[in-house]
Amino acid sequence: MDTTRRAAPDAPVALTMGDAAGIGPEIIAEVFRRRPEWSARCVVIGDLAVMRRAVQVTGGALPIAVLDGPQQARDVPPRCIPLWPAVSLAALPPFGAVSAAAGRAAADAVILAAEAALRGEVAALVTAPLNKAALAAAGLDVPGHTELLQAVAARHLGCAPAQLPVRMMLSNDELRTVLVSIHVSLREAIEAVTTERVWETLRITHTHFTERLGWPRCRIAVAGLNPHAGEGGLFGREEIDAIAPAVERARAAGWCVSGPHPPDTVFMRARAGAFDVVIAMYHDQGLIPVKYLGLDRGVNTTLGLPFVRTSPDHGTAFDLAGQGRADPGSLIAALEAALSACGSAAARTGSAPTPAG
């Protein structure tokens, strides 16, 4: 039974600290330096000693407001880090090194944030980067955030993770792409191009934009798999046998969906304004165009979860950790996307979002 609760209009956005050996904590600290008005709109879930170290690495002079829970975030003054120290490490891990303890603490922060979102205590999740090797060292059989969040949400809903399909969307100010498959080999990705999977991706994408974000008519373009979208079957039949039937099903439902389009031009057309989002058939097809436009504003959004989740478009950057040089731009963009989504939801329920500051 679904017992997910809607968050209150003034509920904060949860920001998980990520792997303590990476750049996550320090870009979080830098966010509150650059956007002090967010102190009352967010709650960081992480370890106090880790965040103190991050403050020192990034220049010091940034107070940490220690909270008993997310509900206290609204009272935090500007230019403070609002921290809910719900996870702790016995010792600070060295920067740039894989640590089982850091992996476990990072995962625990994500689980706590997801559970808080499902209870309606936070309005959305923004997750700083995890390290897959650290997760494995901690004995966690999940490749990353998406699968971990999917498992937590499915457990809450009383279903198997496979019954809660999710998709990855990568976006920036110029382009949005949603992937049919994510972290699988290219051979497996080709095999995943089935009518049912393309249709499921279309359904999840359409639901996100129309129901979560309140767009009345989202223009969805579907990329082909093969060169020239198969050229009428000359270069492959996936477009004819698998992709086109899913597109027709979506169009029959009244959705603004077109394709399959030649994949070498569809992203350029979307960037020029012809489409709002592109469905890509596999990881690199969809992510190379977005990442080519720059990583400093890229946002990763998980579609299909019963709550909003975004993250920056980069990893733990162990080679930069502890130097105070990491760019928080992508994390700022992820927070902006989460706050915007929360505002859209509040507007549709007749409640105005909490003003910044």
Secondary structure, 3 states (H helix, E strand, C coil): CCCCCCCCCCCCEEEECCCCCCCHHHHHHHHHHHCHHHHHCEEEECCHHHHHHHHHHCCCCCCEEECCCHHHHHHCCCCCEEEECCCCCCCCCCCCCCCHHHHHHHHHHHHHHHHHHHCCCCCEEEECCCCHHHHHHCCCCCCCHHHHHHHHHHHHHCCCHHHCCCEEEEECCCCEEEECCCCCCHHHHHHCCCHHHHHHHHHHHHHHHHHHCCCCCCCEEEECCCHHHHHHHCCCCHHHHHHHHHHHHHHHCCCCEEEEECCCCHHHHHHCCCCCEEEECCHHHHHHHHHHCCCCCCEEEEECCCCEEEEECCCCCCCCCCCCCCCCHHHHHHHHHHHHHHHHHHHHCCCCCCCCC
